[in-house]
Amino acid sequence: MTAHPSVSAVVPTRDRPELLRAAVRAILDQDYPGEIEVVVVYDRSEPDLTLAELSRLGRPVRVIRNERTPGLAGTRNTGILAATGELVAFCDDDDEWLPGKLRAQVEALAAVPGAEFVCCGIRVSYDGHTVDRSLSRDRITLADLLRDRMTELHPSTFVIRAAALREGFGLVDEEIPGSYAEDYEFLLRAARSAPLVNLGTPYVLVRWHKRSYFAQRWDTISEALQWLLERYPEFGTQPAGEARVAGQIAFARAASGDRTGALRWARRTIRRNPREPRAYLALAVAGRVVRADAVLRTLHKRGRGI
């Protein structure tokens, strides 16, 4: 890898024009001395070709359409395959890179022989509240990720060697129902290849809001998480990790109104880990003791999700 390798920032987008422009400008404003190209990929919406006018010297902005599977996974892959950089970075269209992000991450990646993937902490903004979320560890293994999703490892923090995407652990999986949890599956597969490098500093502003793409899509969430458990039998070696995912499924079934399914998955969760709180939250929602959206609002204000 050269001293300042070129970086392609892939920004998937759909119907968020104002936030998208803020995301692109934050990438262009990075103090990184190498070349950065921004590849904006429109999914099921009309591209705004005027974004290319934001280009600067050594900072081109390209606008393309998703030519693969509709949804987040296909959109990211379209950008990856169009990217020309030695490194590929992700940024969602409603997030913003904070100053110093790219320089710090590229330096951290270069400092670890054999490393392919680097993440960092996040600053979560929701409903007027801001919370910093970061991990103290500087390496993330597959076993770590099976035990805990580690929501601090947000896609907008990912910087990856392009060769690892095209010739190594591969592109984002487009078979996941609705592209939900594609980032988690991607992390699991990357960590199988080599431990992930991580910086504790929150270098990305992540906005959680009611317009989030997966808000209230409970059936898709449940289907995708069941797909994940089937695809990764390694969860069987980590009871607490399997219980966490099963508890998420139980909550999704309860939120969608499927009381029978919620009870079934809550029982499975408790069998694997009686201390998993998601099982009891699911039972409370299924029993109409509390509303699912009230639970989510409380968690989001703390920078957490279900």
Long-range contacts (C-beta under 8 A, 24 or more apart in sequence): 1-86, 1-109, 1-110, 1-161, 2-34, 2-86, 4-32, 4-33, 4-34, 4-106, 5-34, 5-85, 5-86, 5-87, 5-106, 6-34, 6-35, 6-36, 6-37, 6-84, 6-85, 6-86, 6-87, 7-32, 7-34, 7-35, 7-36, 7-37, 7-85, 7-86, 7-87, 7-88, 7-89, 7-102, 7-106, 7-159, 8-36, 8-37, 8-38, 8-39, 8-79, 8-83, 8-84, 8-85, 8-87, 8-88, 8-89, 8-162, 9-36, 9-37, 9-38, 9-39, 9-89, 9-90, 9-91, 10-39, 10-41, 10-76, 10-79, 10-80, 10-83, 10-88, 10-89, 10-90, 10-91, 11-38, 11-39, 11-40, 11-41, 11-79, 11-90, 11-91, 11-92, 11-93, 12-41, 12-43, 12-66, 12-72, 12-75, 12-76, 12-79, 12-92, 12-93, 13-40, 13-41, 13-42, 13-43, 13-45, 13-75, 13-93, 14-42, 14-43, 14-44, 14-45, 14-75, 14-93, 14-213, 15-45, 16-93, 16-94, 16-211, 17-48, 19-93, 19-94, 19-207, 20-48, 20-51, 20-93, 20-94, 21-51, 21-54, 22-96, 23-91, 23-92, 23-93, 23-94, 23-95, 23-96, 23-97, 24-51, 24-54, 24-61, 25-54, 26-96, 26-97, 26-98, 27-91, 27-97, 28-54, 28-56, 28-59, 28-61, 29-99, 30-97, 30-99, 30-100, 30-101, 30-102, 30-103, 31-99, 31-100, 31-102, 31-103, 32-102, 32-103, 32-106, 33-103, 34-106, 35-59, 35-85, 36-85, 36-102, 37-61, 37-62, 37-83, 37-84, 37-85, 38-62, 39-64, 39-79, 39-82, 39-83, 40-64, 41-65, 41-66, 41-75, 41-76, 41-78, 41-79, 41-82, 42-66, 42-75, 43-70, 43-71, 43-72, 43-74, 43-75, 44-70, 68-174, 69-174, 71-174, 71-178, 71-179, 72-172, 72-179, 72-182, 72-213, 73-172, 73-173, 73-174, 73-176, 73-179, 73-182, 74-174, 74-179, 76-171, 76-172, 76-182, 77-171, 77-172, 77-174, 80-162, 80-165, 80-166, 80-171, 80-172, 81-166, 81-171, 83-162, 85-162, 86-161, 86-162, 87-159, 87-160, 87-161, 87-162, 88-159, 88-160, 88-161, 88-162, 88-165, 89-158, 89-159, 89-160, 90-155, 90-156, 90-157, 90-158, 91-156, 91-204, 92-155, 92-156, 92-206, 94-207, 94-209, 94-212, 95-154, 95-156, 95-204, 95-205, 95-206, 95-207, 96-204, 96-205, 97-156, 97-203, 97-204, 97-205, 98-123, 98-202, 98-203, 98-204, 98-205, 100-201, 100-203, 101-157, 101-203, 101-204, 102-159, 104-199, 104-201, 104-203, 105-157, 105-159, 105-199, 105-203, 106-159, 108-197, 108-199, 109-159, 109-161, 109-197, 112-197, 114-194, 115-194, 115-195, 115-196, 115-197, 116-160, 116-161, 116-164, 116-168, 116-169, 116-190, 116-193, 116-194, 117-158, 117-159, 117-160, 117-161, 117-164, 117-190, 117-194, 117-196, 117-197, 118-158, 118-159, 118-160, 118-196, 118-197, 118-198, 118-199, 119-152, 119-153, 119-154, 119-157, 119-158, 119-159, 119-196, 119-197, 119-198, 119-199, 120-157, 120-198, 120-199, 120-200, 120-201, 120-202, 120-203, 120-204, 121-152, 121-157, 121-199, 121-200, 121-201, 121-202, 121-203, 121-204, 122-152, 122-154, 122-156, 122-157, 122-202, 122-203, 122-204, 122-205, 122-206, 123-202, 123-204, 123-205, 123-206, 124-206, 124-208, 124-300, 124-303, 125-205, 125-206, 125-207, 125-208, 126-207, 126-208, 126-209, 126-300, 126-301, 126-303, 127-209, 127-297, 127-300, 127-301, 129-301, 129-303, 131-301, 131-302, 131-303, 132-202, 132-303, 133-202, 133-303, 134-200, 134-201, 134-202, 135-198, 135-200, 136-200, 137-198, 138-197, 138-198, 138-199, 138-200, 139-195, 139-196, 139-197, 139-198, 140-187, 140-191, 140-195, 140-196, 140-198, 141-191, 141-195, 141-196, 142-188, 142-191, 142-192, 142-234, 143-238, 144-191, 145-184, 145-187, 145-188, 145-191, 146-188, 146-232, 146-234, 146-235, 146-237, 146-238, 146-241, 147-238, 147-240, 147-241, 148-241, 148-244, 149-184, 149-244, 150-187, 151-304, 151-305, 153-187, 153-196, 153-198, 154-183, 154-204, 154-206, 155-183, 155-186, 156-204, 156-206, 157-203, 157-204, 160-190, 164-190, 164-193, 168-193, 169-193, 175-227, 176-224, 176-227, 176-228, 177-220, 177-223, 177-224, 177-227, 178-214, 178-217, 178-220, 178-221, 178-223, 178-224, 179-224, 180-214, 180-217, 180-220, 180-221, 180-224, 180-225, 181-221, 181-224, 181-225, 181-228, 184-228, 185-228, 185-231, 185-232, 188-232, 208-300, 208-305, 216-255, 218-252, 218-253, 218-255, 218-256, 218-292, 219-252, 219-256, 221-248, 221-249, 221-252, 222-249, 222-252, 222-253, 222-256, 222-261, 225-249, 225-252, 239-272, 239-273, 240-272, 240-273, 240-276, 242-272, 242-273, 243-269, 243-270, 243-272, 243-273, 243-276, 243-279, 244-273, 244-276, 244-278, 246-272, 246-276, 246-279, 247-276, 247-277, 247-278, 247-279, 247-281, 247-282, 248-278, 248-306, 250-278, 250-279, 250-282, 250-283, 251-278, 251-281, 251-282, 251-285, 251-292, 251-295, 251-306, 253-282, 253-286, 254-282, 254-283, 254-285, 254-286, 254-292, 255-285, 255-292, 259-286, 262-286, 278-306, 281-306
